[in-house]
Amino acid sequence: MLEVSRIRTERDVVANGLKKRGWSEEALKVLDEVIVADDARKIVQTENDGLLSQRNTISKEIGQLFKSGQIDAANEAKSKVEVLKEKISENEKLLSDCISTINDHLFTIPNVPNFKVPDGLTEDDNLLVKDWTAELPQLAESAIPHWDLAKKYDILDFELGVKITGAGFPVFKKQGARLQRALINFFLDEAIAEGYEEIVPPLLVNAASAMGTGSLPDKEGQMYYMEKDDLYLIPTAEIPVTNILRNEIVKEDQFPFKYTAYTPCFRREAGSYGSDVKGLNRVHQFDKIEIVQVQHPSKSHDTLDQMVAYVEGLLNKLELPYRILRLCGGDLTFASALTYDFEVYSAAQKKWLEVSSVSNFETFQSNRLKLRFKDENGKSQFAHTLNGSALALARIIAALLENNQTDQGIVIPEVLRRYTGFDMIK
């Protein structure tokens, strides 16, 4: 959530940033509505502070008047206090209404893109930062996509998932299940070696947690909601893990906080149809290892570069062809200030599949979370939050199966063999 003070002092910068996301001049009027509502809040707050001061002064005088025997004057003072209390109560209601209006506006405003974010409104405008330097894998004419490989080797059953739950809930079997578990353990071990603290968070979160990361109200249609309990199934471990420090004031010398978590992720993905969602390309439940950092504002963009390099290292170890894209303004998520996407090449489908997003949210999430630190001057400031997929398993498995298929079977990358216990799916 943007800070009102920033909208006031950097109105043009904020407006230009939102234009990079495709906002029109009409939409930008909400910035002025925030300022108007905040002006009203300030007026009421100033008046109320004066009334509170009067009430406190008169209340102290009442005791003295009674002690000195000035009963009539004391009772008159009490009457004044009652009038003041009534006016204060009215003002507190007005303040609450002003704050609600401000928040209602703020919750509709996305993060301001960082200056590094390229112009553009669609994924076609994303900037290619790095491409696979070797040749893309060339498969035999007999090569087949992963959904056919799944049947051939009996390692993944989409129809059984439909029977048990519905479309988009695949069942991993036999060597497929072991490959899934191997990737989870490999990614966790790599993250821990990189200094991330492992967390096993809840898979259900309350609305406050989802609001804190910007998932609500932006992604409400993508999240599974448990109405009876007013809880949401997580679409990513980012939500519960980032909320570990909600409403905390941390010490400056504690930075960075580094967390990693493996969780299943649940996404409704409403409106997803066609070849792009076939097989593991897009599912409603998938496993993912998330990395989260909370960092000092002066170091967060260096940290983002380090996280990008870390994810790149994982893909190199898996020997998967990949490319890195810096997302344009129109393709950024609601809460992100700067995002790098990783895509791996799926050789049988001859297409790129997104497997990771690594983002810096700057103060957008921490403002909602009230996640602060005190600087060397004792001033309270918002921390910066970052996260990334390291990695999302479904499409990684799709690419591994397709790219490594041979006439003898599917070759397991060397780095995974101590986890799988086998070097080939036969």
Residue pairs with C-beta under 8 A, 6 or more apart in sequence:
1 106
1 107
1 109
1 214
1 364
1 367
1 368
2 14
2 106
2 109
2 111
2 112
2 364
2 367
3 363
3 367
3 382
4 34
4 35
4 38
4 102
4 106
6 14
7 14
7 31
7 34
7 35
8 35
8 38
11 31
11 35
13 112
14 31
14 112
15 23
15 28
15 31
17 112
17 113
17 329
18 27
18 28
18 109
18 110
18 112
19 28
20 113
20 117
20 119
20 328
20 329
20 330
21 110
21 113
21 329
21 330
21 332
22 121
22 329
22 330
30 105
30 108
30 109
31 109
33 105
34 102
34 105
34 106
34 109
37 98
37 101
37 102
37 105
38 98
38 102
40 98
41 95
41 98
41 99
41 102
44 91
44 94
44 95
44 98
45 95
47 91
48 88
48 91
48 92
48 95
51 84
51 87
51 88
51 91
52 88
54 84
55 81
55 84
55 85
55 88
58 77
58 80
58 81
58 84
59 81
61 77
62 74
62 77
62 78
62 81
65 71
65 73
65 74
65 77
66 74
107 211
107 217
110 218
110 332
110 334
110 335
111 214
111 332
111 334
111 335
111 336
111 337
111 361
111 362
111 364
112 337
113 329
113 332
113 337
113 338
114 301
114 337
114 338
114 360
114 362
116 326
116 338
117 326
117 327
117 328
117 329
117 332
117 337
117 338
118 125
118 126
118 127
118 326
118 327
118 328
118 329
119 125
119 328
119 329
120 126
120 328
120 329
120 330
120 331
121 328
121 329
121 330
121 331
122 328
122 330
122 331
123 328
123 331
125 328
125 330
125 331
126 325
126 326
126 327
126 328
126 331
126 341
127 325
127 326
127 328
128 323
128 324
128 325
129 324
129 325
129 326
129 340
130 312
130 323
130 324
131 323
132 321
132 322
132 323
132 345
134 321
136 321
136 345
136 347
137 321
137 345
137 347
137 403
138 347
139 347
139 348
139 402
139 403
139 405
140 407
142 407
143 347
143 348
143 402
143 405
144 152
144 348
144 405
145 278
145 279
145 346
145 348
145 349
145 402
146 156
146 279
146 280
146 346
146 348
146 397
146 398
146 401
146 402
147 156
147 158
147 278
147 279
147 280
149 155
149 348
149 401
149 402
149 405
149 410
150 156
150 157
150 158
150 176
150 279
150 401
153 175
153 176
153 409
153 410
153 425
153 426
154 173
154 174
155 172
155 173
155 174
155 175
155 176
155 177
155 179
155 425
156 170
156 171
156 172
156 173
156 176
156 280
157 170
157 171
157 173
158 167
158 170
158 171
158 279
160 171
161 167
161 168
161 169
161 170
161 171
162 169
164 171
166 284
167 284
168 269
168 277
168 282
168 283
168 284
168 285
169 283
169 284
169 285
170 280
170 283
170 394
172 179
172 180
175 420
175 422
175 425
176 397
176 425
178 420
178 421
178 422
179 397
179 400
179 412
179 416
179 420
179 425
180 287
180 393
180 397
181 419
182 416
182 419
182 420
183 391
183 393
183 396
183 397
183 416
183 419
184 262
184 287
184 289
184 393
185 419
186 415
186 416
186 419
187 262
187 289
187 314
187 390
187 391
188 198
188 260
188 262
188 289
190 314
190 317
190 390
191 198
191 260
191 289
191 291
191 390
192 198
192 260
194 258
194 310
195 258
196 258
196 259
196 260
196 291
197 258
197 259
197 260
198 259
198 260
198 261
199 237
199 240
199 241
199 244
199 259
199 260
199 261
200 261
200 262
201 234
201 237
201 240
201 241
201 261
201 263
202 234
202 240
203 233
203 234
203 263
203 264
203 266
204 226
204 229
204 231
204 232
204 233
204 234
205 231
205 232
205 234
205 239
205 240
205 243
206 230
206 231
206 232
207 216
207 230
207 232
208 246
209 239
209 240
209 243
209 246
210 216
210 223
210 232
210 239
211 217
211 368
212 239
212 242
212 243
212 246
212 365
212 368
212 369
213 238
213 239
213 242
213 243
213 335
213 365
213 368
213 369
214 333
214 334
214 335
214 361
214 364
214 365
214 368
215 223
215 232
215 235
215 239
216 223
216 232
218 333
218 334
218 335
219 235
219 334
221 268
221 270
222 235
222 267
222 268
222 269
222 270
223 232
223 233
223 235
223 266
223 267
223 268
224 232
224 233
224 266
224 268
225 231
225 232
225 233
226 232
226 233
233 266
234 240
234 263
234 265
234 266
235 265
235 266
235 267
236 263
236 265
236 288
236 290
236 389
237 261
237 262
237 263
237 265
237 288
237 289
237 290
237 292
238 290
238 292
238 387
240 261
240 263
241 259
241 261
241 290
241 292
241 387
242 292
242 294
242 365
242 369
242 385
242 387
243 369
244 257
244 259
245 257
245 294
245 369
245 371
245 383
246 369
246 370
246 371
247 369
247 370
247 371
248 371
248 372
249 372
249 373
249 374
249 380
250 257
250 294
250 371
250 372
250 373
250 383
251 373
251 374
252 296
252 373
252 374
252 375
252 376
254 373
255 294
255 295
255 296
255 299
255 373
255 383
256 293
256 294
256 295
256 296
256 299
256 303
257 292
257 293
257 294
257 295
258 291
258 292
258 293
259 291
259 292
259 293
260 289
260 290
260 291
260 292
260 390
261 289
261 290
261 292
262 287
262 288
262 289
263 287
263 288
263 290
264 285
264 286
264 287
264 288
265 285
265 286
265 287
265 288
265 392
266 284
266 285
267 284
268 284
269 277
269 282
269 283
269 284
272 282
275 281
276 282
279 398
280 286
280 394
280 395
280 397
280 398
281 349
281 353
281 394
281 395
281 398
283 394
286 392
286 393
286 394
287 392
287 393
287 394
288 389
288 391
288 392
288 393
289 389
289 390
289 391
289 393
290 387
290 388
290 389
290 390
291 307
291 310
291 387
291 388
291 390
292 385
292 386
292 387
293 303
293 307
293 385
293 386
293 387
294 366
294 371
294 383
294 384
294 385
294 386
295 303
295 383
295 384
295 385
295 386
296 373
296 383
296 384
297 362
297 363
297 381
297 382
297 383
297 384
300 360
300 362
300 384
300 386
301 338
301 360
303 360
303 386
304 338
304 340
304 358
304 359
304 360
304 386
307 358
307 386
307 388
308 324
308 340
308 358
308 388
310 388
310 390
311 342
311 356
311 358
311 388
311 389
311 390
311 391
312 322
312 324
312 342
314 390
314 391
315 322
315 342
315 344
315 355
315 391
317 413
317 415
318 396
318 400
318 413
318 415
318 416
319 413
319 414
320 344
320 345
320 396
320 399
320 400
320 403
321 344
321 345
321 403
322 342
322 343
322 344
322 345
322 355
323 342
323 343
323 345
323 352
324 340
324 341
324 342
325 340
325 341
325 342
325 343
326 338
326 339
326 340
327 336
327 339
327 340
327 341
332 338
332 339
333 339
333 357
333 359
335 359
335 361
335 364
335 365
336 359
336 360
336 361
336 364
337 359
337 360
337 361
337 362
337 364
338 359
338 360
339 357
339 358
339 359
339 360
340 357
340 358
340 359
341 354
341 356
341 357
342 354
342 355
342 356
342 357
342 358
342 389
342 391
343 352
343 353
343 354
343 355
344 352
344 353
344 355
344 395
344 396
344 399
345 351
345 352
345 353
345 399
345 403
346 352
346 353
346 395
346 398
346 399
346 402
346 403
347 399
347 402
347 403
348 402
348 403
348 405
349 402
353 395
353 398
353 399
354 395
355 389
355 391
355 392
355 395
355 396
355 399
356 388
356 389
356 390
356 391
356 392
357 388
357 389
358 386
358 387
358 388
358 389
359 386
359 387
359 388
360 384
360 385
360 386
361 384
361 385
361 386
361 387
362 384
362 385
363 382
363 383
363 384
364 385
365 371
365 385
366 372
366 382
366 383
366 384
366 385
367 382
369 385
371 382
371 383
371 385
372 380
372 381
372 382
372 383
373 380
373 381
373 383
374 380
374 381
375 381
400 410
400 413
401 410
401 425
404 410
404 411
404 412
404 413
408 424
408 426
409 424
409 425
409 426
410 424
410 425
411 423
411 424
412 420
412 422
412 423
412 424
412 425
414 423
417 423
